[in-house]
């Protein structure tokens, strides 16, 4: 058993190692990689203010994760590659979008978790057996790192392996790991505590027997060496009470991880540390449950069991970091492992709202809203050449980027015939000012997950800069949000910014076509769609003019019809001076008795049957979207007007919009 030093040495050790690395700037060869993957950790479950954008939990305590966020590089726009664990883990391991035919995973279990009365029917997913798993011939980042000379170990939840008794060995035989501790096809443990098995102990269903060698009861020596130094001031009585009780799987996972790292002396290693926490069942270690029972609940968070489970996980992250900081690197004399190791910390999806905290985000695990897919992400190292520490990175990134990142860190290219969708993050991790050079990230969910308050229906989504676009297959509608201004996705701007919808929607159409993404089919009857333009269905992009009839059993398409700009008042598919003249003519016009479409042609863009300042603001933005700011100034024939100046004229002169406009004209 590895004997660990107290937590109070963390800060001093880290400062010393960073100073040494900064002084030497040494190239230390292929770095070790420790990938810590939480399960169902929500955007605001941790107590740090950085990855949560100032929305930390007011009850849950995660001092180690907070420390890593402060010392490492914290990402504020990090995403899972799926709405829940199976699609994300498939994309993570393969570097490919989850809906690529070689993955074909979109949801845990199946795509029809909405009952038999839904409008559409989701397609089959996963392997031919129906299992939400990657095939054995999938090429994973662990296989790539093996080829690059790494020793590899998987500890904890795996999930995306074919079900059956061979699953634990399949992780070793087919997916690139030299050792597996606990991994199986299960999505969660049935119990977090070791169970009695005669005179020995073993972990319950969901945790394979490969972790059972670490299932012994807590001993006094174990508690003193491995719990007390990381217990954040717990009483001795609480520590003594653990002795003789059953081992928690989070602690056993760390024991296995430390054993693996302790055995590595001949080269770099990959430690895949995939926690079961904080997935259900919510079972924390007894000392931590007792601690939170005696603390006042927060205004947002009050779940004692969840708090205990989460802090227990955090304490085990502390054990891993402490080992790296206090263990000499066998491949670099005079240096610690931390100086040639890069640690990643993230989650497989957002949190469940019945236990978790997604802060200002809309939605939860299982949904394509931000609360379902935006996750914490931290990169940390004792070597500033690997991680530009103490920084915050706002670049949108996703789980499937780790494959390319690990390949770059290992100094190896992709083998012949292997392609990935993710991009290499190592450059922006080493330099916060670097540019990733990617425009878009996509998600696709061609089915239903309607249960427990969740309402995910067939959708495709994308993130591009500050924009997020979603397409709803049930009613052929788009949603558009500016996440910089509206992180809670409360104001749908699709009608106001059709130019943005047109640009991003076209790229979404191409992406679906590129990935051969399957779509949901019509359950019964027929559906008539009238539009002029392109659409995606049956793995191809087609063109329609008139009415398209969809029969039962046929895919319901993404419809990319014509997008009229709000500034296109004469509906001629152009935005030009003629539209400005129409807008000008509507200032002061009597709109009583006009239809909504007639009023719109006179500049009533907000639907209140008046052409006023709010309409001018909408017209100006739409015109700039189509032609740029210079084009707007040109069509006016005067310098571009400033809203503040116009408002000042109204306020100072007591003029209405029409009189102020007339004077300006």
CORLIN-V925624 format. One record per residue. N is the residue number from 0. RES is the residue in three letters. SS is DSSP state (2 for helix, 1 for strand, 0 for the rest). OMEGA is omega in degrees with one decimal (NA if undefined). D_LAST is the distance of its C-alpha to the last C-alpha in Angstrom with 1 decimal. Layout:
N&RES&SS&OMEGA&D_LAST / N&RES&SS&OMEGA&D_LAST
This chain:
0&UNK&0&179.1&83.2 / 1&UNK&0&177.3&80.7 / 2&UNK&0&-174.8&80.9 / 3&UNK&0&-179.3&77.5 / 4&UNK&0&-175.5&76.6 / 5&UNK&0&-179.1&74.8 / 6&UNK&2&-176.1&71.0 / 7&UNK&2&179.3&70.9 / 8&UNK&2&-174.3&71.5 / 9&UNK&2&-170.8&68.3 / 10&UNK&2&-179.5&66.0 / 11&UNK&2&179.9&68.6 / 12&UNK&2&-179.1&69.5 / 13&UNK&2&-179.2&65.9 / 14&UNK&2&-179.6&65.1 / 15&UNK&2&-177.7&68.2 / 16&UNK&2&178.8&67.5 / 17&UNK&2&179.5&63.9 / 18&UNK&2&-179.8&65.1 / 19&UNK&2&-179.1&67.7 / 20&UNK&2&179.2&65.3 / 21&UNK&2&-178.4&62.8 / 22&UNK&2&-175.1&65.6 / 23&UNK&2&-176.8&67.1 / 24&UNK&0&-170.9&64.2 / 25&UNK&0&169.4&66.9 / 26&UNK&0&-169.3&66.5 / 27&UNK&0&179.7&68.7 / 28&UNK&0&-177.7&68.7 / 29&UNK&0&-178.8&67.5 / 30&UNK&0&168.7&66.2 / 31&UNK&1&-179.8&67.6 / 32&UNK&1&174.9&65.1 / 33&UNK&1&-176.7&65.2 / 34&UNK&1&-177.6&62.8 / 35&UNK&1&-171.3&62.7 / 36&UNK&1&176.6&61.2 / 37&UNK&1&180.0&60.8 / 38&UNK&0&176.6&60.9 / 39&UNK&0&179.1&58.2 / 40&UNK&0&-177.2&56.9 / 41&UNK&0&-176.4&53.6 / 42&UNK&0&-177.2&50.6 / 43&UNK&0&177.7&51.3 / 44&UNK&0&-178.1&55.1 / 45&UNK&0&-177.2&55.8 / 46&UNK&0&176.8&55.7 / 47&UNK&0&-177.6&53.7 / 48&UNK&0&-171.4&50.1 / 49&UNK&0&179.9&49.1 / 50&UNK&0&-179.2&49.4 / 51&UNK&0&-178.1&48.3 / 52&UNK&0&177.4&45.1 / 53&UNK&0&-179.7&46.3 / 54&UNK&0&-178.5&47.7 / 55&UNK&0&173.6&51.5 / 56&UNK&0&177.7&54.2 / 57&UNK&0&178.3&55.4 / 58&UNK&0&-179.4&58.9 / 59&UNK&0&-175.8&59.8 / 60&UNK&0&-177.7&60.9 / 61&UNK&0&-173.2&60.8 / 62&UNK&2&-179.0&61.6 / 63&UNK&2&177.0&62.5 / 64&UNK&2&178.4&59.3 / 65&UNK&2&179.3&57.4 / 66&UNK&2&179.2&59.2 / 67&UNK&2&178.8&58.5 / 68&UNK&2&-178.7&54.8 / 69&UNK&2&-175.5&54.8 / 70&UNK&2&-176.8&57.0 / 71&UNK&0&173.7&55.8 / 72&UNK&1&-179.4&52.5 / 73&UNK&1&179.8&50.9 / 74&UNK&1&-179.6&48.5 / 75&UNK&1&-179.9&45.8 / 76&UNK&1&179.0&44.6 / 77&UNK&1&-175.0&48.1 / 78&UNK&1&164.9&48.9 / 79&UNK&0&-179.2&51.9 / 80&UNK&0&177.4&52.2 / 81&UNK&0&-177.1&53.0 / 82&UNK&0&175.0&52.7 / 83&UNK&0&-162.2&56.3 / 84&UNK&2&-172.3&59.3 / 85&UNK&2&179.5&60.6 / 86&UNK&2&179.8&57.5 / 87&UNK&2&-178.3&56.6 / 88&UNK&2&175.8&60.2 / 89&UNK&2&180.0&60.4 / 90&UNK&2&179.3&57.2 / 91&UNK&2&-174.5&58.3 / 92&UNK&2&-173.5&61.7 / 93&UNK&2&-175.6&60.7 / 94&UNK&0&-177.1&57.3 / 95&UNK&0&173.3&56.0 / 96&UNK&0&-175.4&53.6 / 97&UNK&0&-177.2&55.6 / 98&UNK&0&170.1&54.9 / 99&UNK&0&-177.4&56.2 / 100&UNK&0&-179.9&59.2 / 101&UNK&0&173.0&61.5 / 102&UNK&0&176.1&60.5 / 103&UNK&0&178.8&59.3 / 104&UNK&0&-177.0&59.0 / 105&UNK&0&-170.7&56.1 / 106&UNK&0&170.4&57.8 / 107&UNK&0&177.6&61.0 / 108&UNK&0&-177.5&63.6 / 109&UNK&0&-175.5&61.6 / 110&UNK&0&-179.5&58.2 / 111&UNK&1&178.2&59.2 / 112&UNK&1&179.2&59.4 / 113&UNK&0&-179.4&57.6 / 114&UNK&0&-175.7&60.4 / 115&UNK&0&-176.7&61.1 / 116&UNK&0&-178.4&58.3 / 117&UNK&0&-179.8&55.3 / 118&UNK&0&-175.6&53.1 / 119&UNK&1&178.8&53.8 / 120&UNK&1&180.0&56.8 / 121&UNK&0&179.4&56.7 / 122&UNK&0&172.9&58.7 / 123&UNK&0&-179.2&61.9 / 124&UNK&0&176.3&61.5 / 125&UNK&0&179.9&63.6 / 126&UNK&0&178.2&67.0 / 127&UNK&0&177.9&68.8 / 128&UNK&0&-177.6&70.7 / 129&UNK&0&-179.5&67.5 / 130&UNK&0&178.0&67.7 / 131&UNK&0&-175.0&64.5 / 132&UNK&0&173.9&65.8 / 133&UNK&0&-179.8&65.3 / 134&UNK&0&-179.0&68.0 / 135&UNK&0&179.6&70.8 / 136&UNK&0&174.9&69.7 / 137&UNK&0&-179.6&66.3 / 138&UNK&0&-174.7&65.9 / 139&UNK&0&177.1&65.0 / 140&UNK&2&176.6&64.0 / 141&UNK&2&176.4&67.4 / 142&UNK&2&177.7&69.1 / 143&UNK&2&-178.7&66.9 / 144&UNK&2&172.8&67.9 / 145&UNK&2&-179.6&71.6 / 146&UNK&2&179.9&71.4 / 147&UNK&0&175.7&70.0 / 148&UNK&0&179.9&73.0 / 149&UNK&0&163.6&71.8 / 150&UNK&1&-171.5&74.0 / 151&UNK&1&176.7&72.0 / 152&UNK&1&172.9&72.5 / 153&UNK&1&179.4&70.7 / 154&UNK&1&174.8&71.2 / 155&UNK&1&-172.0&70.1 / 156&UNK&0&175.3&68.0 / 157&UNK&0&172.0&67.6 / 158&UNK&0&-168.6&66.9 / 159&UNK&0&174.5&65.9 / 160&UNK&0&-178.2&69.5 / 161&UNK&0&-178.4&71.6 / 162&UNK&0&177.7&73.3 / 163&UNK&0&-176.6&77.1 / 164&UNK&0&-178.9&79.8 / 165&UNK&0&-174.6&78.9 / 166&UNK&2&-178.8&75.4 / 167&UNK&2&179.4&76.2 / 168&UNK&2&176.4&78.1 / 169&UNK&2&178.4&75.4 / 170&UNK&2&177.9&73.0 / 171&UNK&2&-172.7&75.4 / 172&UNK&2&-172.2&76.6 / 173&UNK&2&-170.2&73.3 / 174&UNK&0&165.9&70.3 / 175&UNK&0&-178.5&71.2 / 176&UNK&0&176.9&72.7 / 177&UNK&0&179.9&76.0 / 178&UNK&1&176.5&76.4 / 179&UNK&1&178.2&75.1 / 180&UNK&1&173.7&75.5 / 181&UNK&0&-176.2&74.6 / 182&UNK&0&178.4&72.2 / 183&UNK&0&178.1&72.6 / 184&UNK&0&-175.1&70.7 / 185&UNK&0&179.3&70.0 / 186&UNK&0&179.1&66.6 / 187&UNK&0&175.9&68.0 / 188&UNK&0&175.2&71.3 / 189&UNK&0&177.6&73.2 / 190&UNK&0&-178.4&74.2 / 191&UNK&0&-175.4&73.3 / 192&UNK&1&176.2&76.9 / 193&UNK&0&-178.0&79.9 / 194&UNK&1&177.9&82.4 / 195&UNK&1&174.9&86.2 / 196&UNK&1&-172.1&88.0 / 197&UNK&0&179.6&91.7 / 198&UNK&0&-178.6&92.3 / 199&UNK&1&-179.9&89.0 / 200&UNK&1&174.2&85.3 / 201&UNK&1&179.6&82.7 / 202&UNK&0&-172.9&79.0 / 203&UNK&0&-178.8&78.0 / 204&UNK&0&-177.0&76.4 / 205&UNK&0&176.7&73.3 / 206&UNK&0&-176.2&74.7 / 207&UNK&0&-177.0&77.1 / 208&UNK&2&179.7&80.5 / 209&UNK&2&175.6&79.6 / 210&UNK&2&-175.8&78.4 / 211&UNK&2&176.8&81.5 / 212&UNK&2&-179.4&83.4 / 213&UNK&2&-172.8&81.0 / 214&UNK&0&-178.6&81.5 / 215&UNK&0&179.3&84.3 / 216&UNK&0&176.3&84.2 / 217&UNK&0&173.6&82.8 / 218&UNK&0&179.1&85.6 / 219&UNK&2&179.9&85.8 / 220&UNK&2&-179.7&85.5 / 221&UNK&2&-178.4&82.4 / 222&UNK&2&-177.5&80.6 / 223&UNK&2&-176.2&81.5 / 224&UNK&2&-167.4&80.3 / 225&UNK&2&178.9&77.3 / 226&UNK&2&-175.2&76.0 / 227&UNK&2&-176.5&76.6 / 228&UNK&2&-174.4&74.8 / 229&UNK&2&-170.9&71.6 / 230&UNK&0&175.7&71.9 / 231&UNK&0&173.0&69.6 / 232&UNK&0&178.7&72.3 / 233&UNK&0&-178.5&73.9 / 234&UNK&0&177.1&77.2 / 235&UNK&2&178.7&80.5 / 236&UNK&2&179.3&81.5 / 237&UNK&2&178.9&78.6 / 238&UNK&2&179.3&79.6 / 239&UNK&2&-178.1&83.2 / 240&UNK&2&178.5&82.4 / 241&UNK&2&-174.4&81.0 / 242&UNK&0&-180.0&84.3 / 243&UNK&0&179.3&86.0 / 244&UNK&0&-174.3&82.9 / 245&UNK&0&-179.2&81.4 / 246&UNK&0&174.1&79.1 / 247&UNK&1&-173.9&75.4 / 248&UNK&2&178.1&74.0 / 249&UNK&2&178.0&71.3 / 250&UNK&2&179.7&74.1 / 251&UNK&2&177.0&76.1 / 252&UNK&2&-178.9&73.2 / 253&UNK&2&175.3&73.0 / 254&UNK&2&179.6&76.7 / 255&UNK&2&-179.3&76.5 / 256&UNK&2&179.6&73.6 / 257&UNK&2&177.1&75.5 / 258&UNK&2&179.4&78.6 / 259&UNK&2&-178.2&76.8 / 260&UNK&2&-178.9&75.1 / 261&UNK&2&-177.9&78.5 / 262&UNK&0&-174.1&80.1 / 263&UNK&0&-179.9&77.7 / 264&UNK&0&-173.2&79.3 / 265&UNK&0&-178.0&78.9 / 266&UNK&0&-177.8&75.1 / 267&UNK&0&179.2&71.7 / 268&UNK&1&170.3&71.1 / 269&UNK&1&173.6&68.5 / 270&UNK&1&176.8&68.8 / 271&UNK&1&-174.6&66.9 / 272&UNK&1&-174.6&67.0 / 273&UNK&1&-174.1&65.5 / 274&UNK&0&168.1&65.9 / 275&UNK&0&178.6&66.8 / 276&UNK&0&11.2&65.0 / 277&UNK&0&177.7&63.0 / 278&UNK&0&173.9&63.6 / 279&UNK&0&0.0&65.6 / 280&UNK&0&-175.9&68.3 / 281&UNK&0&-175.6&67.1 / 282&UNK&0&178.6&70.2 / 283&UNK&0&177.8&70.2 / 284&UNK&0&-171.7&73.2 / 285&UNK&2&-179.1&75.2 / 286&UNK&2&-179.5&74.7 / 287&UNK&2&174.3&70.9 / 288&UNK&2&179.5&70.9 / 289&UNK&2&-179.7&73.0 / 290&UNK&2&-176.9&70.7 / 291&UNK&2&174.9&67.5 / 292&UNK&2&-178.5&69.4 / 293&UNK&0&175.9&69.9 / 294&UNK&0&177.1&66.3 / 295&UNK&0&178.0&63.6 / 296&UNK&0&178.4&61.1 / 297&UNK&0&176.4&57.5 / 298&UNK&0&-179.2&54.6 / 299&UNK&0&-171.1&53.6 / 300&UNK&0&-177.4&56.8 / 301&UNK&0&-171.1&60.3 / 302&UNK&0&-175.7&62.2 / 303&UNK&2&-178.8&65.5 / 304&UNK&2&179.0&66.9 / 305&UNK&2&178.7&63.7 / 306&UNK&2&-179.4&63.5 / 307&UNK&2&179.4&67.1 / 308&UNK&2&-178.2&66.7 / 309&UNK&2&-179.8&63.6 / 310&UNK&2&174.5&65.1 / 311&UNK&2&175.2&68.3 / 312&UNK&2&179.4&66.2 / 313&UNK&2&178.9&64.6 / 314&UNK&2&178.6&68.1 / 315&UNK&2&169.4&69.1 / 316&UNK&2&177.3&66.1 / 317&UNK&2&178.7&67.4 / 318&UNK&2&179.2&70.8 / 319&UNK&2&-178.5&69.4 / 320&UNK&2&179.2&67.4 / 321&UNK&2&178.5&70.4 / 322&UNK&2&-179.5&72.6 / 323&UNK&2&-175.3&70.3 / 324&UNK&2&-174.1&70.1 / 325&UNK&2&-179.1&73.9 / 326&UNK&0&179.4&75.4 / 327&UNK&1&178.1&76.3 / 328&UNK&0&-177.9&74.8 / 329&UNK&0&-178.7&77.9 / 330&UNK&0&-179.2&76.0 / 331&UNK&0&-175.6&74.8 / 332&UNK&0&179.0&77.4 / 333&UNK&0&179.2&76.3 / 334&UNK&0&174.4&73.0 / 335&UNK&1&177.8&72.2 / 336&UNK&2&-177.8&70.9 / 337&UNK&2&-176.7&67.6 / 338&UNK&2&175.8&67.0 / 339&UNK&2&177.8&67.1 / 340&UNK&1&172.7&65.8 / 341&UNK&1&-177.6&62.2 / 342&UNK&1&173.7&61.7 / 343&UNK&1&177.0&59.1 / 344&UNK&1&177.8&58.4 / 345&UNK&1&-178.3&56.4 / 346&UNK&1&-176.4&56.6 / 347&UNK&0&177.0&56.9 / 348&UNK&0&176.7&54.3 / 349&UNK&0&-175.3&52.6 / 350&UNK&0&171.0&54.6 / 351&UNK&0&-172.3&55.8 / 352&UNK&0&177.3&54.3 / 353&UNK&0&178.5&57.6 / 354&UNK&0&-167.9&58.8 / 355&UNK&0&-177.2&56.1 / 356&UNK&0&177.0&52.9 / 357&UNK&0&174.2&49.7 / 358&UNK&0&-175.7&47.7 / 359&UNK&0&-174.0&43.9 / 360&UNK&0&175.3&44.3 / 361&UNK&0&172.0&44.2 / 362&UNK&0&-172.6&47.4 / 363&UNK&0&175.9&50.8 / 364&UNK&0&-179.6&53.5 / 365&UNK&0&-177.2&53.5 / 366&UNK&0&178.5&49.8 / 367&UNK&0&168.7&47.0 / 368&UNK&0&-175.7&44.9 / 369&UNK&2&-179.5&44.7 / 370&UNK&2&179.3&47.6 / 371&UNK&2&-171.4&49.8 / 372&UNK&2&177.5&49.1 / 373&UNK&1&-169.8&47.8 / 374&UNK&1&171.4&50.9 / 375&UNK&1&172.1&52.1 / 376&UNK&1&178.2&52.9 / 377&UNK&1&168.2&54.6 / 378&UNK&1&-175.7&56.2 / 379&UNK&1&174.6&58.8 / 380&UNK&1&170.7&61.5 / 381&UNK&0&-179.2&63.7 / 382&UNK&0&-178.2&62.6 / 383&UNK&0&174.3&59.2 / 384&UNK&0&178.9&59.4 / 385&UNK&0&-177.3&59.1 / 386&UNK&0&174.7&56.5 / 387&UNK&0&-169.6&53.9 / 388&UNK&0&179.7&55.0 / 389&UNK&0&-176.2&53.2 / 390&UNK&1&176.7&49.9 / 391&UNK&1&-177.1&47.4 / 392&UNK&1&-177.3&46.1 / 393&UNK&0&-179.5&43.0 / 394&UNK&0&173.1&43.5 / 395&UNK&0&178.5&44.0 / 396&UNK&1&-176.7&47.6 / 397&UNK&1&-173.9&50.1 / 398&UNK&2&-175.2&53.9 / 399&UNK&2&177.1&54.4 / 400&UNK&2&-174.3&53.4 / 401&UNK&2&179.1&56.7 / 402&UNK&2&179.9&58.8 / 403&UNK&2&-180.0&57.0 / 404&UNK&2&179.4&57.0 / 405&UNK&2&178.8&60.7 / 406&UNK&2&179.4&61.4 / 407&UNK&2&179.5&59.6 / 408&UNK&2&-179.6&61.3 / 409&UNK&2&178.5&64.7 / 410&UNK&0&-179.0&63.9 / 411&UNK&0&172.5&64.5 / 412&UNK&0&177.4&62.5 / 413&UNK&0&176.8&62.4 / 414&UNK&0&179.0&65.5 / 415&UNK&0&178.1&65.4 / 416&UNK&0&179.8&63.9 / 417&UNK&0&176.9&62.3 / 418&UNK&0&178.5&58.5 / 419&UNK&0&177.6&56.3 / 420&UNK&0&-178.1&52.8 / 421&UNK&0&-179.5&52.4 / 422&UNK&0&-176.7&51.5 / 423&UNK&0&180.0&53.3 / 424&UNK&0&-171.3&52.2 / 425&UNK&2&-179.9&54.7 / 426&UNK&2&-179.0&52.2 / 427&UNK&2&175.1&49.7 / 428&UNK&2&178.3&52.6 / 429&UNK&2&-178.8&54.0 / 430&UNK&0&-175.2&50.7 / 431&UNK&0&-179.0&47.9 / 432&UNK&0&-179.9&45.3 / 433&UNK&0&-178.8&46.3 / 434&UNK&0&-178.9&44.2 / 435&UNK&0&176.7&45.8 / 436&UNK&0&177.5&43.8 / 437&UNK&0&-179.3&43.6 / 438&UNK&0&-164.4&40.5 / 439&UNK&1&167.3&41.9 / 440&UNK&1&-174.6&44.7 / 441&UNK&1&171.2&45.6 / 442&UNK&1&179.8&47.8 / 443&UNK&1&-179.7&49.1 / 444&UNK&1&-174.2&51.0 / 445&UNK&0&-178.4&52.1 / 446&UNK&0&-170.7&54.0 / 447&UNK&1&167.4&54.4 / 448&UNK&1&-177.3&55.3 / 449&UNK&1&180.0&55.2 / 450&UNK&1&174.7&57.6 / 451&UNK&0&179.9&57.8 / 452&UNK&0&179.1&54.2 / 453&UNK&1&-177.3&52.9 / 454&UNK&1&179.0&50.8 / 455&UNK&1&179.8&50.3 / 456&UNK&0&-176.7&49.7 / 457&UNK&0&-178.1&49.2 / 458&UNK&1&163.6&46.3 / 459&UNK&1&-177.6&45.2 / 460&UNK&1&175.2&43.2 / 461&UNK&1&173.3&41.8 / 462&UNK&1&179.1&40.5 / 463&UNK&1&-174.9&38.1 / 464&UNK&0&177.1&36.7 / 465&UNK&0&-175.0&35.2 / 466&UNK&1&168.8&34.9 / 467&UNK&1&-179.7&37.6 / 468&UNK&1&175.5&37.6 / 469&UNK&1&175.2&40.2 / 470&UNK&1&-178.9&41.2 / 471&UNK&1&-174.7&43.1 / 472&UNK&0&-178.5&45.6 / 473&UNK&0&-178.0&46.5 / 474&UNK&0&176.4&43.1 / 475&UNK&0&-178.7&41.5 / 476&UNK&1&175.0&38.6 / 477&UNK&1&168.7&37.0 / 478&UNK&1&-178.9&36.3 / 479&UNK&1&-179.6&34.1 / 480&UNK&1&171.3&34.3 / 481&UNK&1&-171.9&33.0 / 482&UNK&0&176.5&36.2 / 483&UNK&0&-179.5&34.8 / 484&UNK&0&-169.4&32.8 / 485&UNK&0&-177.1&35.0 / 486&UNK&0&179.5&38.6 / 487&UNK&0&177.3&39.8 / 488&UNK&0&-176.3&38.0 / 489&UNK&0&-176.1&36.6 / 490&UNK&0&178.8&33.1 / 491&UNK&0&-176.0&33.1 / 492&UNK&0&-174.0&29.9 / 493&UNK&0&-178.9&31.0 / 494&UNK&0&-177.7&28.6 / 495&UNK&0&-176.7&25.6 / 496&UNK&0&-178.2&26.6 / 497&UNK&2&177.1&28.1 / 498&UNK&2&177.3&27.6 / 499&UNK&2&178.1&29.9 / 500&UNK&2&-178.7&32.3 / 501&UNK&2&-178.1&32.4 / 502&UNK&2&-178.2&33.2 / 503&UNK&2&179.7&35.8 / 504&UNK&2&176.6&37.2 / 505&UNK&2&178.5&38.0 / 506&UNK&2&176.2&40.0 / 507&UNK&2&178.0&41.7 / 508&UNK&2&-179.7&42.8 / 509&UNK&2&-178.7&44.2 / 510&UNK&2&176.3&46.0 / 511&UNK&2&179.7&47.7 / 512&UNK&2&-179.2&48.8 / 513&UNK&2&-177.1&50.1 / 514&UNK&2&-177.7&52.1 / 515&UNK&0&-175.0&53.4 / 516&UNK&0&176.0&52.5 / 517&UNK&0&-179.8&54.2 / 518&UNK&0&172.9&52.4 / 519&UNK&0&-179.2&53.5 / 520&UNK&1&179.5&54.8 / 521&UNK&1&-176.0&54.4 / 522&UNK&0&-175.8&57.2 / 523&UNK&0&177.4&57.8 / 524&UNK&0&177.1&56.5 / 525&UNK&1&-177.4&53.5 / 526&UNK&1&179.9&49.8 / 527&UNK&1&179.7&47.3 / 528&UNK&1&-179.4&44.2 / 529&UNK&1&-179.4&41.6 / 530&UNK&1&172.5&39.2 / 531&UNK&1&178.9&38.3 / 532&UNK&1&-177.3&38.7 / 533&UNK&1&172.4&41.3 / 534&UNK&1&178.6&43.7 / 535&UNK&1&173.6&46.5 / 536&UNK&1&176.3&50.0 / 537&UNK&0&175.6&53.6 / 538&UNK&0&176.5&52.8 / 539&UNK&1&176.2&50.5 / 540&UNK&1&-178.0&46.9 / 541&UNK&1&179.4&46.6 / 542&UNK&1&-179.9&44.0 / 543&UNK&1&172.1&43.6 / 544&UNK&1&-177.3&41.8 / 545&UNK&1&-176.1&42.5 / 546&UNK&1&177.5&44.8 / 547&UNK&1&-178.4&47.0 / 548&UNK&1&176.7&50.1 / 549&UNK&1&179.7&51.7 / 550&UNK&1&176.6&55.3 / 551&UNK&0&-179.5&57.3 / 552&UNK&0&178.5&58.5 / 553&UNK&0&178.8&55.6 / 554&UNK&1&174.8&53.0 / 555&UNK&0&-165.0&49.7 / 556&UNK&0&161.9&47.2 / 557&UNK&1&-177.3&44.0 / 558&UNK&1&179.1&41.5 / 559&UNK&1&-177.9&38.6 / 560&UNK&1&-179.9&36.7 / 561&UNK&0&177.8&33.1 / 562&UNK&0&178.2&30.4 / 563&UNK&0&176.1&27.1 / 564&UNK&0&174.2&24.1 / 565&UNK&0&179.7&22.0 / 566&UNK&0&179.0&19.0 / 567&UNK&0&-172.4&21.1 / 568&UNK&0&-179.8&19.9 / 569&UNK&0&173.1&21.7 / 570&UNK&0&179.6&24.8 / 571&UNK&0&-179.7&25.5 / 572&UNK&0&176.7&26.6 / 573&UNK&0&174.4&23.6 / 574&UNK&0&-173.8&20.4 / 575&UNK&0&-176.0&17.9 / 576&UNK&2&179.9&14.7 / 577&UNK&2&178.3&16.1 / 578&UNK&2&176.6&16.0 / 579&UNK&2&178.7&12.3 / 580&UNK&2&175.8&11.7 / 581&UNK&2&179.2&14.2 / 582&UNK&2&179.4&12.7 / 583&UNK&2&-178.0&9.3 / 584&UNK&2&-179.5&11.7 / 585&UNK&0&178.9&13.7 / 586&UNK&0&-178.3&11.4 / 587&UNK&0&-178.3&13.5 / 588&UNK&0&175.3&16.0 / 589&UNK&0&-176.5&19.7 / 590&UNK&0&178.8&21.5 / 591&UNK&0&179.5&24.9 / 592&UNK&0&178.6&27.5 / 593&UNK&0&172.0&25.8 / 594&UNK&0&-179.8&27.6 / 595&UNK&2&-179.4&26.5 / 596&UNK&2&177.4&25.9 / 597&UNK&2&178.1&23.9 / 598&UNK&2&179.3&21.7 / 599&UNK&2&179.5&21.3 / 600&UNK&2&177.0&20.0 / 601&UNK&0&172.4&17.1 / 602&UNK&0&178.3&16.3 / 603&UNK&0&-174.5&19.1 / 604&UNK&0&-179.1&20.5 / 605&UNK&0&171.4&22.5 / 606&UNK&0&179.7&24.3 / 607&UNK&0&178.6&23.6 / 608&UNK&0&175.3&22.2 / 609&UNK&0&176.1&18.8 / 610&UNK&0&-174.3&15.5 / 611&UNK&0&-172.9&14.9 / 612&UNK&2&178.8&14.6 / 613&UNK&2&176.9&17.8 / 614&UNK&2&177.3&16.7 / 615&UNK&2&179.4&13.7 / 616&UNK&2&178.9&16.4 / 617&UNK&2&-179.8&18.7 / 618&UNK&2&-179.0&16.4 / 619&UNK&2&-178.0&15.5 / 620&UNK&2&-179.7&19.3 / 621&UNK&2&178.7&20.4 / 622&UNK&2&178.7&18.2 / 623&UNK&2&176.6&19.5 / 624&UNK&2&-175.4&23.0 / 625&UNK&2&-170.0&22.8 / 626&UNK&2&-176.2&21.3 / 627&UNK&0&-177.3&21.2 / 628&UNK&2&-180.0&18.7 / 629&UNK&2&178.7&18.3 / 630&UNK&2&179.2&17.5 / 631&UNK&2&178.3&14.6 / 632&UNK&2&-178.4&13.2 / 633&UNK&2&-177.0&13.9 / 634&UNK&2&176.8&12.3 / 635&UNK&2&-177.2&8.9 / 636&UNK&0&178.6&9.6 / 637&UNK&0&175.9&9.0 / 638&UNK&0&-177.6&11.7 / 639&UNK&0&-178.6&12.4 / 640&UNK&0&178.0&11.0 / 641&UNK&0&-176.5&14.0 / 642&UNK&2&-177.2&15.0 / 643&UNK&2&-179.7&16.8 / 644&UNK&2&179.4&14.0 / 645&UNK&2&178.6&12.0 / 646&UNK&2&179.3&15.4 / 647&UNK&2&178.8&16.2 / 648&UNK&2&179.0&13.4 / 649&UNK&2&-176.7&14.7 / 650&UNK&2&-174.1&18.2 / 651&UNK&2&-174.8&18.1 / 652&UNK&2&-178.7&16.1 / 653&UNK&0&-177.4&17.6 / 654&UNK&0&170.4&14.4 / 655&UNK&0&-179.5&14.3 / 656&UNK&2&-174.4&12.1 / 657&UNK&2&-178.6&10.4 / 658&UNK&2&178.0&9.7 / 659&UNK&2&179.6&8.6 / 660&UNK&2&-178.9&6.1 / 661&UNK&2&178.7&5.0 / 662&UNK&2&179.4&5.4 / 663&UNK&2&-178.6&3.8 / 664&UNK&0&NA&0.0
